[in-house]
Amino acid sequence: MLDKPYRWTSSDVVRKVKFALQHHFHKKNIKVGHAGTLDPLATGVLLICCGRSTKLSETYQAHGKEYVAEFQFGATTPTFDLERPIDERFPYDNVTRSALESAIPSFIGEQDQIPPAFSAKMVDGVRAYRLARNDRTAGLKPARITICDIELLSFGTPAERAESHSTAEKYGDNAMRKFNFQHPESADPSLPTASLRIRCSKGTYIRALARDFGTALGTGAYMSALTRSASGDFRVEDSLPLNSAMELLGKS
């Protein structure tokens, strides 16, 4: 169980671990995989399965997930996260804490979610992000997902929220060290930002949820940061940083 580094793909982590295991055990035919992809700009729990345990990856992947996410309101990006810069801005006068709290119940439960165009979903045998990068309509179909719970942890501009300790009080100092979100230069510190804890089924796109929250509040929105805080019973507080795992295997 690793805490995936920022800007690493899940496949990058698998390759790094596989190489380290091959070197440590002096074997070439070691199977390594993961149980649930995390986007490059996300951090948090990434379950790594090795050897015979790779057969259990689908079982682990089916477990429920928990995320701590930041949504910024008043703008959108093509990817609904910060992989690409802001492309459009919207008024956000109506985006308030009370408006967010009022909108949350409408997102709870089983529902159809349209995946982002820039996603790994397959469309006629082609990854949707490849079609989107070529300015082709992906034609993505809605996927059935379940949102179990959404909790608003904090709201305001990033500067205002820095003065709030609400998230730390809920998770404790040990857990909060895992939620030190890293923001690309394209993040806008002036936009109202919400931190949310989200419990959901596998296959849920949190950046698509950000998009839908913006629509519900009559503005644009995108996901500015994401940590997978839990996958099933595995929690980020107990996960191992990749560098620490490499040290245990005698690699840096």
C-alpha positions in Angstrom: 0.0 0.0 0.0 1.7 3.2 -1.3 1.0 6.9 -1.2 1.3 7.7 -4.9 3.6 10.7 -5.5 2.3 13.8 -7.2 2.6 13.8 -11.0 3.4 10.1 -11.2 1.1 7.9 -13.1 0.0 4.7 -11.5 1.9 2.8 -14.2 5.0 4.7 -13.3 4.8 3.5 -9.8 4.2 -0.1 -10.9 7.3 0.0 -13.1 9.4 1.5 -10.3 8.3 -1.2 -7.8 8.7 -4.0 -10.4 12.2 -3.0 -11.2 13.1 -2.7 -7.5 11.6 -6.2 -6.7 13.5 -7.7 -9.7 16.7 -6.3 -8.4 16.0 -7.2 -4.8 15.0 -10.8 -5.5 17.3 -11.3 -8.5 14.3 -12.5 -10.6 12.9 -11.2 -13.9 9.5 -12.8 -13.9 7.8 -11.0 -11.0 4.3 -9.9 -11.6 3.3 -6.4 -10.4 0.1 -4.5 -10.8 -2.2 -2.0 -9.1 -5.8 -2.1 -7.9 -7.3 1.1 -9.1 -5.8 3.9 -11.2 -5.0 7.4 -9.8 -4.6 10.3 -12.1 -1.1 11.9 -12.2 -2.2 15.0 -10.4 -3.7 12.9 -7.5 -1.9 11.4 -4.5 -3.0 8.9 -1.9 -3.7 5.2 -1.6 -2.5 3.1 -4.4 -2.7 -0.7 -3.8 0.2 -2.5 -5.4 -0.2 -6.3 -6.0 2.8 -8.5 -6.5 3.2 -12.1 -7.5 0.1 -14.3 -6.7 -1.7 -11.3 -5.2 -2.1 -9.8 -8.6 -5.1 -12.2 -9.0 -6.8 -10.3 -6.2 -6.5 -6.9 -7.9 -10.0 -6.9 -9.3 -11.4 -7.8 -5.9 -9.5 -4.9 -4.2 -10.5 -2.6 -7.0 -14.2 -3.2 -6.5 -14.0 -1.9 -2.9 -15.5 1.5 -2.1 -13.2 4.6 -2.2 -12.8 7.7 -0.1 -11.3 10.9 -1.4 -10.5 14.4 -0.1 -10.8 16.8 -3.0 -10.6 20.5 -3.7 -13.1 22.1 -6.1 -12.5 25.6 -7.4 -15.6 27.5 -8.6 -15.9 30.2 -11.3 -13.8 28.6 -14.0 -13.4 25.4 -16.0 -10.5 23.5 -17.7 -10.8 21.1 -20.6 -9.9 18.2 -18.3 -11.8 19.4 -15.3 -8.6 19.3 -13.3 -5.3 21.2 -13.7 -3.7 19.0 -16.2 -4.7 21.8 -18.6 -5.0 25.5 -17.9 -8.3 27.4 -17.3 -10.1 27.9 -20.6 -13.3 29.7 -19.5 -14.5 31.8 -16.5 -17.9 32.3 -15.0 -19.6 34.5 -12.4 -19.6 32.9 -8.9 -21.5 35.3 -6.7 -24.1 32.5 -5.9 -21.4 30.1 -4.7 -21.6 30.1 -1.0 -21.1 27.6 1.8 -24.9 27.4 2.3 -25.5 26.9 -1.4 -22.9 24.1 -1.4 -24.5 22.4 1.6 -27.9 22.7 0.0 -26.6 21.0 -3.2 -24.8 18.1 -1.6 -27.9 15.9 -0.9 -28.8 15.9 -4.7 -25.5 14.1 -5.4 -26.0 11.3 -2.8 -27.0 7.9 -4.0 -26.9 5.8 -7.2 -26.7 7.8 -10.4 -25.5 8.0 -13.9 -22.2 10.0 -14.4 -20.8 11.1 -17.7 -17.0 10.5 -17.6 -14.7 13.4 -18.6 -13.8 13.5 -22.3 -10.1 13.4 -21.2 -10.4 10.0 -19.5 -9.2 6.4 -20.0 -12.6 5.1 -20.9 -12.8 3.1 -24.1 -14.8 4.4 -27.0 -15.0 2.0 -30.0 -11.6 0.5 -28.9 -9.9 3.9 -28.5 -9.1 5.7 -25.2 -11.4 8.8 -24.8 -8.4 11.1 -24.1 -6.9 10.2 -27.4 -10.1 11.3 -29.2 -10.3 14.4 -27.1 -6.7 15.4 -27.9 -7.5 15.2 -31.6 -10.6 17.4 -31.0 -13.0 14.5 -31.8 -16.2 14.0 -29.8 -15.7 11.0 -27.6 -19.4 10.0 -27.4 -19.0 8.7 -23.8 -21.9 6.9 -22.3 -23.0 7.6 -18.7 -21.7 5.1 -16.1 -23.7 3.9 -13.1 -22.0 5.0 -9.9 -22.9 5.4 -6.2 -22.0 8.4 -4.0 -22.3 7.2 -0.4 -21.5 10.4 1.4 -20.1 13.9 0.8 -18.9 16.1 3.6 -18.0 19.8 3.2 -14.8 20.3 5.2 -14.0 23.9 4.4 -15.0 26.7 2.0 -13.5 30.0 1.0 -10.5 31.3 -1.0 -7.3 29.3 -0.4 -6.0 32.1 1.8 -9.1 32.2 3.9 -9.1 28.4 4.3 -5.5 28.4 5.4 -6.7 30.1 8.5 -9.2 27.4 9.2 -8.4 24.2 11.1 -11.7 22.4 10.3 -10.1 19.7 8.2 -7.3 19.1 10.7 -9.8 18.7 13.5 -11.6 16.0 11.5 -8.6 14.0 10.5 -6.0 14.7 13.1 -2.5 16.1 12.6 -1.1 12.7 11.5 -3.6 12.3 8.7 -3.4 16.0 7.6 0.2 15.6 6.6 -1.1 13.5 3.8 -3.4 16.3 2.6 -0.8 19.0 1.9 -2.2 19.5 -1.6 0.3 20.6 -4.3 -1.1 23.1 -6.8 0.3 23.8 -10.3 1.0 27.4 -11.2 -2.3 27.4 -13.1 -4.4 27.2 -9.9 -6.2 30.4 -9.2 -5.9 31.5 -5.5 -8.6 34.0 -5.9 -11.4 31.6 -6.7 -13.7 30.2 -4.0 -12.6 26.7 -3.1 -14.3 23.9 -1.3 -12.6 20.9 0.4 -14.8 17.8 0.4 -14.6 14.3 1.8 -16.3 12.0 -0.7 -17.1 8.3 -0.2 -18.1 6.6 -3.4 -18.1 3.4 -5.5 -15.3 2.4 -7.9 -15.4 4.1 -11.3 -16.4 7.5 -9.9 -14.6 10.4 -11.5 -14.1 13.1 -8.9 -13.3 15.7 -11.5 -16.6 14.9 -13.2 -18.3 15.5 -9.9 -16.6 18.9 -9.7 -18.0 19.7 -13.1 -21.5 18.7 -12.0 -21.3 20.7 -8.8 -20.4 23.7 -10.9 -23.4 23.1 -13.1 -25.7 22.7 -10.1 -24.6 26.0 -8.7 -24.9 27.9 -12.0 -21.2 28.4 -12.6 -18.1 26.5 -13.8 -15.9 24.3 -11.6 -12.9 22.1 -11.7 -10.9 19.8 -9.4 -7.8 21.6 -8.2 -6.4 18.8 -5.9 -7.2 15.2 -5.0 -6.0 12.6 -2.5 -7.4 9.1 -2.3 -7.7 8.8 1.5 -9.0 5.3 1.5 -9.5 2.2 -0.7 -11.6 -0.3 1.1 -10.1 -0.7 4.5 -6.7 0.6 3.4 -6.1 4.2 4.5 -3.6 6.9 3.5 -2.5 7.4 7.1 -1.0 3.9 7.0 0.4 4.0 3.4 4.1 4.0 2.7 5.7 6.8 0.6 7.3 5.4 -2.5 10.8 6.5 -1.5 10.4 4.6 1.8 9.4 1.5 -0.1 12.4 1.8 -2.4 14.7 2.1 0.6 13.3 -1.1 2.1 14.1 -2.8 -1.2 17.6 -1.4 -1.4 16.8 1.1 -4.2 16.6 4.9 -4.3 
